Amino acid sequence: MKKRGKKARQASRQAQQPRLAQSIPTLEAPRLLLRPLELADAEQIQTLFPHWEIVRYLRNAVPWPYPADGALQYVRDMALPAIARGEAWHWTLRLKTEPEQMIGFISLIKGETENRGFWLGLPWHGQGLMSEACDAVTDYWFNALKFPVLRVPKAIANVASRRISEKQGMRVVATEERDYVGGRFATEIWEIAADEWRARRG
């Protein structure tokens, strides 16, 4: 039996890889559409994202002050390649009543202690919208991607974000110090397992 050539083996491996950029679905929440990230979204991200109230409790990997092409660099060079590698799933958030207007962003990420991240444009704060988005992607994490546990770090000072984890039935499993755009803060690692999540949703 002939050995398969290098190109044939590579083609076979590529065929077995999921076409993640195309296969990430649009998700729905009661008031929201969660659309898979596209390069064209960089323009609206650049407008909505660079505000201190949004970035203060994000990881210090976010450049600050935010450069004029920061969103393009992030989407093109980091987010979309991570999707293609099967390491992350990114969605833009939009109201069903105004689907062309992006209002925020949410991600799922493979990893040990940081599996979800999000931000919401300032005009839409305080309306419970991010709780809806978090429920939608957490369902996807457990029911479609089949991960056994979801963990998210939260700066203790980030009360609004911690409240979402509390509402989802997550629990604190560790505390540590982490570096954020706004400085070094005490941080809690929140966790929920798949069976716990399904029991709450069922």
Secondary structure, 3 states (H helix, E strand, C coil): CCCCCHHHHHHHHHHHCCCHHHHCCCEECCCEEEEECCHHHHHHHHHHCCCHHHHCCCECCCCCCCCCCHHHHHHHHHHHHHHHCCCEEEEEEEECCEEEEEEEEEEEECCCCCCEEEEECHHHCCCCHHHHHHHHHHHHHHHHCCCCEEEEEEECCCHHHHHHHHHCCCEEEEEEEEEECCEEEEEEEEEEEHHHHHHHHC
